[in-house]
Amino acid sequence: MADDKNKVDQRDRSRVAGDEDYEIDYLAEKLGVSRDQVRDAIKAVGNDRSAVEKHLRGN
């Protein structure tokens, strides 16, 4: 099902869609890690973007 373009809030920005390759690739490139490391981080801390980034940075 397509996104509802009438919803303009930013709820999705705080989450990582682990099943979307483009989001995994973006984080991997941004943080200089592999795609598998991003997936493992999502499994470890959930899909909250800030928690995933923090986990991958080692903080």
C-alpha positions in Angstrom: 0.0 0.0 0.0 1.3 3.4 -0.9 2.1 6.1 1.6 -0.7 8.5 2.4 0.7 11.8 1.1 -1.9 13.7 3.2 0.0 12.8 6.4 2.8 15.3 6.6 4.1 14.7 10.1 7.5 13.3 10.6 6.9 10.1 12.5 9.0 8.0 10.1 12.1 10.1 10.6 12.7 8.8 14.1 12.6 5.1 13.0 14.6 2.9 10.7 12.7 0.6 8.3 14.9 -2.4 8.6 13.2 -4.1 5.6 14.0 -1.1 3.3 17.4 -1.5 1.7 17.8 2.2 0.9 17.5 3.0 4.6 20.0 0.3 5.6 22.4 1.6 2.9 22.0 5.2 4.0 22.9 4.4 7.6 25.8 2.1 6.6 27.3 4.8 4.4 26.6 7.6 6.9 28.3 5.7 9.8 31.0 3.9 7.8 29.7 0.4 8.7 28.5 -2.6 6.8 24.8 -3.4 6.0 25.0 -6.4 8.3 26.2 -4.2 11.2 23.2 -1.9 10.7 20.8 -4.9 10.7 22.5 -6.4 13.8 22.1 -3.0 15.6 18.4 -2.9 14.7 18.0 -6.3 16.2 19.9 -5.3 19.3 18.3 -2.0 20.1 15.2 -1.8 18.0 14.4 0.5 15.1 14.7 3.9 16.9 17.1 5.8 14.6 19.0 7.6 17.4 19.5 4.3 19.4 20.8 2.5 16.3 23.2 5.3 15.5 24.4 5.5 19.1 24.9 1.7 19.2 26.9 1.7 16.0 29.1 4.6 17.2 29.8 2.6 20.3 28.6 5.3 22.8 
